[in-house]
């Protein structure tokens, strides 16, 4: 079997690949019969292995790589947390401004209501 993983490694085994062909050999009803046969081209008899770049490193390089990945992840996490805090602060500030506007509007409406009540009470008398 021949399999490739990206362009980094290829493994060739000595087992032949079987191919399904559409040759109709027996016509039983409406279903065509298919036969399985070996491919026309044979694979090389030797086993070819090319190691991926990651497997050439020793345990120290793997540990350094894991440490580097962890540091990168932690740095990205810190940046994301900083951005999240900034957005939350902006959101809270926007809510505080909205509260101030609504309080002023409420105060104005209460004063207007009071003025209308006074005007109505004076007309009723």
Backbone as ProteinMPNN parsed JSONL, in Angstrom:
{"seq_chain_A": "XXXXXXXXXXXXXXXXXXXXXXXXXXXXXXXXXXXXXXXXXXXXXXXXXXXXXXXXXXXXXXXXXXXXXXXXXXXXXXXXXXXXXXXXXXXXXXXXXXXXXXXXXXXXXXXXXXXXXXXXXXXXX", "coords_chain_A": {"N_chain_A": [[0.862, -1.172, 0.0], [0.555, 2.235, -0.776], [1.001, 5.252, 0.755], [0.741, 8.729, 1.289], [1.687, 11.38, 3.339], [1.081, 14.516, 3.316], [3.879, 16.161, 1.966], [5.889, 14.992, 3.235], [6.343, 12.32, 4.069], [6.532, 8.977, 2.817], [5.252, 5.77, 2.634], [5.934, 2.571, 1.636], [4.677, -0.532, 1.153], [5.019, -4.124, 0.781], [2.725, -5.423, 0.04], [0.401, -6.137, -2.485], [-1.775, -3.855, -4.235], [-5.203, -4.108, -4.619], [-7.526, -3.801, -7.252], [-10.736, -2.626, -8.148], [-12.577, -3.366, -10.889], [-14.763, -2.386, -13.553], [-15.562, -4.426, -15.201], [-17.931, -6.376, -16.718], [-18.795, -9.551, -15.895], [-20.623, -11.56, -15.357], [-23.972, -11.672, -16.147], [-26.45, -11.315, -14.215], [-29.673, -10.906, -13.843], [-30.424, -7.475, -13.481], [-28.167, -6.517, -12.335], [-24.807, -5.759, -12.696], [-21.84, -7.782, -12.533], [-18.795, -7.504, -10.76], [-15.252, -7.826, -10.925], [-12.348, -8.478, -8.964], [-9.023, -7.569, -9.351], [-5.426, -7.666, -9.544], [-3.386, -4.688, -9.77], [-2.08, -3.294, -12.875], [0.509, -2.237, -12.868], [3.329, -2.976, -10.951], [4.384, -2.487, -7.572], [7.489, -1.26, -6.188], [9.727, -3.626, -4.679], [11.149, -3.078, -2.337], [11.091, -1.47, 0.901], [10.271, 1.802, 1.373], [10.976, 4.499, 3.34], [10.524, 7.686, 4.471], [11.362, 9.855, 6.91], [9.369, 12.063, 8.882], [9.929, 15.573, 9.574], [9.54, 16.062, 12.3], [10.102, 13.658, 13.609], [12.811, 13.407, 13.664], [13.909, 14.731, 15.756], [15.22, 14.733, 19.07], [14.349, 13.835, 22.503], [14.843, 16.17, 23.971], [14.563, 18.246, 22.092], [11.885, 17.876, 21.495], [10.722, 18.504, 23.948], [11.479, 21.181, 24.139], [10.08, 22.185, 21.962], [7.447, 21.709, 22.813], [7.42, 23.395, 25.033], [7.79, 25.844, 23.747], [5.439, 25.963, 22.2], [3.575, 26.039, 24.277], [4.243, 28.472, 25.527], [3.631, 30.216, 23.42], [0.882, 29.765, 23.224], [0.057, 30.654, 25.761], [0.791, 33.345, 25.545], [-0.896, 34.231, 23.482], [-3.296, 33.797, 24.783], [-3.102, 35.641, 26.9], [-3.149, 38.043, 25.439], [-5.707, 37.846, 24.306], [-7.259, 37.891, 26.642], [-6.631, 40.443, 27.582], [-7.734, 42.012, 25.549], [-10.409, 41.279, 25.874], [-10.943, 42.308, 28.45], [-10.619, 45.035, 27.856], [-12.735, 45.467, 26.045], [-14.889, 44.884, 27.738], [-14.651, 46.925, 29.618], [-15.129, 49.136, 27.977], [-17.779, 48.556, 27.263], [-19.074, 48.71, 29.78], [-18.618, 51.396, 30.343], [-20.123, 52.559, 28.309], [-22.674, 51.698, 29.099], [-22.869, 53.079, 31.537], [-22.913, 55.718, 30.587], [-25.322, 55.624, 29.205], [-27.098, 55.201, 31.339], [-26.795, 57.656, 32.658], [-27.856, 59.427, 30.714], [-30.503, 58.458, 30.562], [-31.322, 58.93, 33.209], [-31.261, 61.733, 33.268], [-33.2, 62.238, 31.325], [-35.415, 61.092, 32.601], [-35.608, 62.761, 34.844], [-36.229, 65.185, 33.576], [-38.729, 64.526, 32.462], [-40.197, 64.031, 34.799], [-40.246, 66.604, 35.893], [-41.665, 67.921, 33.875], [-44.105, 66.558, 34.047], [-44.878, 67.344, 36.615], [-45.186, 70.102, 36.2], [-47.327, 70.07, 34.373], [-49.311, 68.929, 35.971], [-49.603, 70.919, 37.907], [-50.552, 72.998, 36.269], [-52.974, 71.878, 35.399], [-54.324, 71.551, 37.814], [-54.644, 74.246, 38.62], [-56.35, 75.188, 36.597], [-58.605, 73.74, 37.101], [-59.617, 74.855, 39.371]], "CA_chain_A": [[0.0, 0.0, 0.0], [1.32, 3.465, -0.856], [0.276, 6.376, 1.333], [1.582, 9.905, 1.477], [1.211, 12.314, 4.354], [1.653, 15.771, 2.863], [5.032, 15.86, 1.137], [6.979, 14.699, 4.16], [6.738, 10.925, 4.2], [5.84, 8.006, 1.987], [5.523, 4.429, 3.114], [5.624, 1.607, 0.59], [4.703, -1.888, 1.695], [5.128, -5.111, -0.276], [1.417, -5.996, -0.224], [-0.135, -5.54, -3.714], [-3.051, -3.16, -4.137], [-6.22, -4.729, -5.449], [-8.358, -2.789, -7.898], [-12.059, -3.066, -8.561], [-12.84, -2.901, -12.247], [-16.167, -2.452, -13.934], [-15.781, -5.44, -16.234], [-19.089, -7.217, -16.438], [-18.455, -10.937, -16.202], [-21.828, -12.366, -15.304], [-25.15, -10.833, -16.183], [-27.532, -11.946, -13.47], [-30.679, -9.874, -13.634], [-30.0, -6.142, -13.908], [-26.967, -6.137, -11.587], [-23.553, -6.234, -13.285], [-20.895, -8.364, -11.589], [-17.468, -6.908, -10.85], [-14.192, -8.703, -10.467], [-11.215, -7.815, -8.328], [-7.768, -8.071, -9.88], [-4.235, -6.911, -9.168], [-3.12, -3.605, -10.71], [-1.174, -3.614, -13.977], [1.883, -1.876, -12.511], [3.727, -3.508, -9.646], [5.125, -1.57, -6.721], [8.847, -1.75, -5.896], [9.762, -4.627, -3.616], [11.762, -2.549, -1.116], [10.293, -0.577, 1.735], [10.824, 3.146, 1.334], [10.445, 5.311, 4.428], [11.14, 8.989, 4.685], [10.876, 10.313, 8.209], [8.898, 13.444, 8.946], [10.891, 16.402, 10.31], [9.325, 15.98, 13.743], [10.63, 12.436, 14.207], [14.271, 13.465, 13.704], [14.32, 15.413, 16.975], [15.313, 13.936, 20.279], [13.416, 14.238, 23.558], [15.089, 17.557, 24.38], [13.944, 19.12, 21.1], [10.431, 17.755, 21.657], [10.365, 19.26, 25.145], [11.612, 22.596, 23.793], [8.959, 22.495, 21.076], [6.244, 21.755, 23.655], [7.531, 24.621, 25.828], [7.559, 26.962, 22.832], [4.011, 25.984, 21.883], [2.857, 26.467, 25.488], [4.48, 29.917, 25.679], [2.869, 30.887, 22.374], [-0.524, 29.667, 23.612], [-0.141, 31.547, 26.902], [0.881, 34.721, 25.071], [-2.15, 34.507, 22.771], [-4.354, 33.855, 25.788], [-2.975, 36.929, 27.592], [-3.625, 39.08, 24.527], [-7.165, 37.716, 24.203], [-7.822, 38.337, 27.925], [-6.475, 41.901, 27.611], [-8.747, 42.552, 24.635], [-11.71, 41.039, 26.509], [-11.083, 43.307, 29.524], [-10.797, 46.34, 27.227], [-14.1, 45.524, 25.52], [-15.815, 44.932, 28.876], [-14.545, 48.276, 30.171], [-15.828, 50.014, 27.035], [-19.201, 48.251, 27.385], [-19.545, 49.265, 31.061], [-18.625, 52.856, 30.188], [-21.275, 52.872, 27.465], [-23.858, 51.516, 29.941], [-22.908, 54.189, 32.492], [-23.371, 56.901, 29.837], [-26.748, 55.434, 28.933], [-27.788, 55.433, 32.611], [-26.798, 59.107, 32.893], [-28.804, 60.027, 29.776], [-31.849, 58.07, 30.971], [-31.641, 59.643, 34.454], [-31.586, 63.119, 32.89], [-34.489, 62.211, 30.639], [-36.417, 60.816, 33.63], [-35.737, 63.99, 35.633], [-36.954, 66.152, 32.74], [-40.117, 64.071, 32.348], [-40.841, 64.248, 36.107], [-40.489, 68.051, 35.996], [-42.741, 68.232, 32.934], [-45.338, 66.021, 34.641], [-45.216, 68.219, 37.751], [-45.68, 71.356, 35.627], [-48.654, 69.814, 33.8], [-50.239, 68.717, 37.094], [-49.853, 72.248, 38.483], [-51.366, 73.709, 35.315], [-54.302, 71.262, 35.415], [-54.946, 71.846, 39.117], [-55.026, 75.667, 38.618], [-57.476, 75.355, 35.696], [-59.784, 73.094, 37.72], [-60.122, 75.671, 40.475]], "C_chain_A": [[0.901, 1.224, 0.0], [0.475, 4.578, -0.264], [1.239, 7.526, 1.499], [0.915, 10.821, 2.465], [1.826, 13.659, 4.022], [2.763, 15.461, 1.883], [6.176, 15.388, 2.008], [7.327, 13.228, 4.246], [5.916, 10.053, 3.268], [6.233, 6.629, 2.482], [5.07, 3.471, 2.029], [5.745, 0.214, 1.183], [4.677, -2.875, 0.535], [3.793, -5.741, -0.636], [0.836, -5.361, -1.491], [-1.493, -4.901, -3.466], [-4.019, -3.846, -5.094], [-7.095, -3.624, -6.022], [-9.688, -3.4, -8.294], [-12.296, -2.496, -9.941], [-14.299, -3.093, -12.575], [-16.438, -3.453, -15.029], [-16.969, -6.301, -15.847], [-18.74, -8.638, -16.841], [-19.692, -11.815, -16.227], [-23.018, -11.421, -15.3], [-26.279, -11.574, -15.503], [-28.547, -10.873, -13.172], [-30.181, -8.553, -14.2], [-28.708, -5.706, -13.251], [-25.723, -6.646, -12.289], [-22.634, -6.789, -12.199], [-19.528, -7.73, -11.82], [-16.438, -7.905, -10.363], [-13.055, -7.881, -9.894], [-9.95, -8.424, -8.894], [-6.623, -7.165, -9.465], [-3.994, -5.808, -10.183], [-2.089, -4.001, -11.752], [0.271, -3.298, -13.618], [2.179, -2.383, -11.113], [4.512, -2.459, -8.888], [6.525, -2.119, -6.492], [8.832, -2.682, -4.687], [10.328, -4.103, -2.306], [10.802, -1.662, -0.344], [10.98, 0.769, 1.76], [10.178, 3.941, 2.455], [11.23, 6.605, 4.488], [10.535, 9.539, 5.963], [10.401, 11.748, 8.109], [9.884, 14.259, 9.775], [10.737, 16.295, 11.819], [9.959, 14.763, 14.375], [12.152, 12.44, 14.284], [14.787, 14.107, 14.987], [14.352, 14.442, 18.142], [14.333, 14.436, 21.327], [13.602, 15.687, 23.997], [14.44, 18.529, 23.403], [12.423, 19.063, 21.205], [9.954, 18.549, 22.873], [10.444, 20.766, 24.874], [10.462, 23.041, 22.9], [7.662, 22.612, 21.87], [6.247, 23.03, 24.498], [7.246, 25.846, 24.968], [6.078, 27.085, 22.485], [3.198, 26.477, 23.078], [3.001, 27.97, 25.689], [3.685, 30.707, 24.655], [1.379, 30.906, 22.726], [-0.83, 30.615, 24.768], [-0.107, 33.014, 26.478], [-0.407, 35.112, 24.334], [-3.304, 34.64, 23.749], [-4.313, 35.177, 26.551], [-3.493, 38.07, 26.724], [-5.145, 39.047, 24.409], [-7.838, 38.206, 25.483], [-7.75, 39.86, 28.029], [-7.536, 42.562, 26.728], [-10.149, 42.401, 25.22], [-11.955, 42.058, 27.622], [-11.323, 44.698, 28.955], [-12.229, 46.502, 26.709], [-15.127, 45.619, 26.646], [-15.828, 46.335, 29.48], [-15.3, 49.269, 29.289], [-17.341, 49.81, 27.132], [-19.796, 48.854, 28.658], [-19.624, 50.788, 30.973], [-19.822, 53.3, 29.354], [-22.576, 52.742, 28.271], [-23.995, 52.655, 30.956], [-23.376, 55.469, 31.807], [-24.87, 56.802, 29.56], [-27.582, 55.685, 30.19], [-27.893, 56.93, 32.88], [-27.808, 59.802, 31.991], [-30.234, 59.714, 30.199], [-32.268, 58.746, 32.279], [-32.006, 61.09, 34.16], [-32.951, 63.191, 32.206], [-35.625, 61.994, 31.645], [-36.684, 62.069, 34.472], [-36.54, 65.043, 34.869], [-38.43, 65.782, 32.639], [-40.882, 64.264, 33.66], [-41.175, 65.73, 36.281], [-41.637, 68.471, 35.073], [-44.086, 67.748, 33.465], [-45.814, 66.912, 35.785], [-45.81, 69.54, 37.241], [-47.079, 71.172, 35.046], [-49.704, 69.592, 34.884], [-50.612, 70.06, 37.721], [-50.782, 73.047, 37.58], [-52.804, 73.174, 35.323], [-55.044, 71.587, 36.708], [-55.414, 73.298, 39.153], [-56.225, 75.917, 37.712], [-58.742, 74.784, 36.315], [-60.39, 73.975, 38.78], [-60.885, 76.838, 40.04]], "O_chain_A": [[1.909, 1.248, 0.706], [-0.64, 4.826, -0.723], [2.413, 7.327, 1.812], [-0.301, 11.011, 2.425], [2.967, 13.927, 4.398], [2.605, 14.577, 1.041], [7.325, 15.383, 1.565], [8.489, 12.892, 4.473], [4.759, 10.35, 2.971], [7.409, 6.357, 2.721], [3.937, 3.557, 1.556], [6.811, -0.169, 1.663], [4.345, -2.494, -0.587], [3.747, -6.545, -1.567], [0.781, -4.133, -1.567], [-2.258, -5.341, -2.608], [-3.678, -4.126, -6.243], [-7.371, -2.629, -5.351], [-9.754, -4.552, -8.722], [-12.225, -1.284, -10.142], [-14.989, -3.885, -11.932], [-17.448, -3.345, -15.725], [-16.996, -6.886, -14.764], [-18.425, -8.899, -18.002], [-19.786, -12.727, -17.049], [-23.054, -10.469, -14.521], [-26.983, -12.365, -16.131], [-28.304, -10.011, -12.327], [-29.584, -8.518, -15.276], [-28.191, -4.634, -13.567], [-25.581, -7.856, -12.468], [-22.654, -6.31, -11.065], [-19.155, -7.452, -12.96], [-16.718, -8.73, -9.492], [-12.831, -6.736, -10.289], [-9.804, -9.646, -8.922], [-6.843, -6.018, -9.077], [-4.357, -5.962, -11.349], [-1.314, -4.934, -11.542], [1.175, -4.027, -14.027], [1.366, -2.232, -10.201], [5.217, -1.643, -9.482], [6.732, -3.329, -6.592], [8.01, -2.528, -3.784], [10.007, -4.646, -1.249], [9.817, -1.167, -0.893], [12.15, 0.864, 2.131], [8.953, 4.045, 2.512], [12.46, 6.601, 4.549], [9.316, 9.669, 6.071], [10.952, 12.549, 7.355], [10.605, 13.695, 10.597], [11.722, 16.427, 12.545], [10.326, 14.801, 15.55], [12.732, 11.555, 14.913], [15.981, 14.034, 15.275], [13.606, 13.464, 18.185], [13.567, 15.363, 21.066], [12.633, 16.358, 24.355], [13.838, 19.519, 23.818], [11.747, 20.076, 21.027], [8.903, 19.19, 22.829], [9.589, 21.531, 25.321], [9.932, 24.141, 23.06], [6.865, 23.518, 21.624], [5.209, 23.672, 24.662], [6.553, 26.769, 25.395], [5.529, 28.186, 22.477], [2.246, 27.24, 22.914], [2.028, 28.664, 25.981], [3.124, 31.754, 24.978], [0.7, 31.918, 22.554], [-1.853, 31.3, 24.761], [-0.878, 33.83, 26.983], [-0.939, 36.202, 24.544], [-4.184, 35.484, 23.577], [-5.357, 35.772, 26.821], [-4.193, 38.959, 27.21], [-5.796, 40.092, 24.411], [-8.875, 38.866, 25.421], [-8.69, 40.498, 28.505], [-8.155, 43.55, 27.121], [-10.982, 43.296, 25.078], [-13.05, 42.611, 27.726], [-12.127, 45.46, 29.491], [-12.856, 47.542, 26.909], [-16.116, 46.343, 26.531], [-16.888, 46.866, 29.811], [-16.02, 50.133, 29.789], [-18.101, 50.777, 27.09], [-20.88, 49.436, 28.628], [-20.574, 51.398, 31.465], [-20.458, 54.307, 29.663], [-23.473, 53.575, 28.143], [-25.099, 53.139, 31.208], [-24.156, 56.227, 32.385], [-25.594, 57.791, 29.671], [-28.644, 56.304, 30.121], [-28.948, 57.421, 33.281], [-28.542, 60.677, 32.45], [-31.088, 60.601, 30.197], [-33.436, 59.098, 32.446], [-32.956, 61.62, 34.737], [-33.75, 64.088, 32.476], [-36.672, 62.634, 31.551], [-37.833, 62.395, 34.772], [-37.413, 65.706, 35.431], [-39.291, 66.658, 32.725], [-42.062, 64.616, 33.65], [-42.257, 66.074, 36.758], [-42.48, 69.283, 35.454], [-45.092, 68.448, 33.347], [-47.006, 67.197, 35.907], [-46.803, 70.034, 37.776], [-47.931, 72.044, 35.215], [-50.851, 70.015, 34.738], [-51.778, 70.312, 38.028], [-51.702, 73.704, 38.066], [-53.751, 73.958, 35.26], [-56.243, 71.863, 36.695], [-56.496, 73.565, 39.675], [-57.049, 76.778, 38.022], [-59.836, 75.296, 36.076], [-61.581, 73.853, 39.067], [-61.366, 77.607, 40.873]]}, "name": "protein", "num_of_chains": 1, "seq": "XXXXXXXXXXXXXXXXXXXXXXXXXXXXXXXXXXXXXXXXXXXXXXXXXXXXXXXXXXXXXXXXXXXXXXXXXXXXXXXXXXXXXXXXXXXXXXXXXXXXXXXXXXXXXXXXXXXXXXXXXXXXX"}
